Amino acid sequence: MVTHRLQTGKVARFLLEPPLQERFDATPAQVITSRIVPGARIERYRRTWIVGYTELHGHVLHGRIGYERNPSVFEFYDEEERDFIGVTFRLGNVTPFAINTTNLVLAFQARPPEIVIGSVSNAIAMMLSEGDSRWHVESLLASRMSLREWTQSVDRVTRIRFNIRQPNPHYQDAPDLEALIEQARAEVGRLELQAAGGLDLASPFVEQTLRHVDEHKYGEARLTGTTSSGTESIYSTEIATVETVVEAPADPATGEVGQASLADAVASENEDASAVAIQTENVDTE
């Protein structure tokens, strides 16, 4: 008898908030179905997010969203040519989503570290926005708190992933960060710091960079910490929340959460998250 664990995926839930003026020009459902279409794309931190297939089932729009990395060339030995040849691949990452066009609940599968919660939710909000008519997202599962409150809730911070933008017009009390970015003549910077024993948040560079992205909003940071009970906690400066997800069944072959689970996740704005969550159980097979 072989024991297998049921494969699951992490599902995040957000409420889409349309701008007030949008309510008079078109219904939110019309905006969603006209802008979240195959091929729709936006650039965010020099990464182009693209909508793949979409399919409307009743009032729930299903689809996939992802991004492509820069093309890479790999060298393979060719027996016929008796030499190595270069082959160009376009690699990317994708995740499924669902939007309830009635209650405006968005659910999608988080697939870190390639696809994280804040990136997908804000990419979809940007696709829905047009000009000054900006859509926003509010997490239905996360706990809202300040960065200072979160750092006090964990024993140590073991990882920080920064997306850093140049400020306009100048850096504010961040000489170490300024030297790194300006000497490299970079417009955008991505940086990841890790330490199993805990990072020093009071170090000048970390303190300056956190203030740059959190207080001055020139970028974002995703921090991973460990609580006294050993639980992992993840904080996003972009949405000022502790990221929380629920588990849903996933396809063992692809790892993707199915349409039925995502449809359940967007079924009602006031739905208890436990209705979507499942217990990871042992499944016996012969």
Secondary structure, DSSP 8 states (H G I E B T S, - for coil): -EEEE--EEEEEEEEEE--TTHHHHS-HHHHHHHHS-TT-EEEETTEEEEEEEEEEETTEEEEEEEEE---EEEEEEETTTTEEEEEEE--EEEEEEEEETTT-EEEEEEBTTTB-HHHHHHHHHHHH-BTTB--EEEESSSEE--HHHHHHHSSEEEEEEEEEE--SS--SS-HHHHHHHHHTT-SEEEEEEE-TT---TTSHHHHHHHHHHHTS-SEEEEEEEE-TTS-EEEEETTTTEE---EEEEB-TTT--B-HHHHHHHTS-TT--GGGT-----EEEE-
